[in-house]
């Protein structure tokens, strides 16, 4: 049994496309785009000039707005001019009235000047008296404040001394209480305690005597055993 032949013939795609021929396209081609109708240079210039000039309707609207604005400006100027004339007339009337009032006031001012001079002297005297009173009051208030401060300082010193003495007493009391806790006081010995102490001393003396006797006996035994040994 031989192997199956799975080989396939190679087909060149470019050659296949050439053999089919040109493809028929439904839309416009590049040649159609290049051969399109174009305007001349003169037509382009005319279009640019039209754009610069603008539309006729806009130009007419601008002219109307300018005319209306001019009319409003003229009305406003007339109002200002009329108002300035009326204000100038009012000022002139006020000046005339002031001149008339000044003539009448000049005669009355001479009489008023004499009275005003006397009034000013009286006011100066009153002011001098007021200043003296104020000085006396300030001097008295300063003296009273000084005395108050001195009394306050004395009271504060007394209070400080009292507080120091009280704190020292408290410290002494605390120290004594601590010492009592650490070292309690020795109580007086009663008759029973004295008898017990005497009894203990007698026992100690007896024990010492017995110890001495026992030591002497040991020495004698040792002395007696030494000659027998050689």
Secondary structure, DSSP 8 states (H G I E B T S, - for coil): ------------HHHHHHHH-----SS--HHHHHT-----HHHHHHHHHHHHH--HHHHHHHHHHHHHHHHHHHHHHHHHHHHHHHHHHHHHHHHHHHHHHHHHHHHHHHHHHHHHHHHHHHHHHHHHHHHHHHHHHHHHHHHHHHHHHHHHHHHHHHHHHHHHHHHHHHHHHHHHHHHHHHS-------HHHHHHHHHHHHHHHHHHHHHHHHHHHHHHHHHHHHHHH-
